């Protein structure tokens, strides 16, 4: 994998400060990305596939149902 020199320099500096290898820093960075942004990308893709498969609800229908529940609770 090719990395921009500035990114590699930061990774090397962090590794040196922590007494770890560049690989250790790189793996930690990847895990952090996958836990946050990567997970979101996967969840969005799954949601899109669910919608395409017909496993969704029309927003207007959901709003109408919620409004009915709120009106019933207020009565």
N, C-alpha and C positions, 0 to 999 in steps of 0.2 A: 504494500500500500504506500502510495506517495502522500506525503504530508507537506503542507506549506512550511517553509523554514521557521516562520515565527511560531507556529503551533508546536513544531518539534522542539524548538528552543525552550518554550514554556514547559513542555512535558519533561524535558531533561532537567530543568531547574527544579521543578516540583519533585522529581524522582530523587535528585541529589539532596534536597532539603529533608525529604522523608526517609532517606536511606533505603530507597526502593529502586527497582528497575523501571526503565521506560515502559516495558510491557505491563508491569503492575499498574502504572498510572493510566495507560491506554485502556486496559480492561476495566478499571474503575470508571473511567469516563464513558466508555461504551455502555456499561451497566446502568449508569445514571441516565444516559440518554434513552435507553430502552425502557427504563422504568417510568419515564415521564413522557416525552414527546413520541417515542416509538410506540408506547402502549396506546396513546391517543390515536395514532395513525391506524393501528390494528383495530381498535374499537370502532372507528369511523367506517373502515372497510367492512367490518362485520355488519354494522347497522345498514349500510347501503345494500349489501347482499340480502339482508332480511327484508328490506323494503321491496327489492326486485322480486323476491320470492312471495310477496304478498303478506308478509308477517308484520304488518304495521296497521296503524289506525289513522284515519283522516283527522287532521287537526281540528277542523270545524266540528266534527262529531264529538271529539274529546272536550272541546270548550263548551258545547251545548250540554253535555252530560255533567260537567263540573258546575255550570251555572244552575242546573236543576238541583244538584246536591246542595249548593249554597242557599238557594231559595228555600229548599225544604228544611234546612237547618235553621233558617231565620224565622220560619213560621211557628 
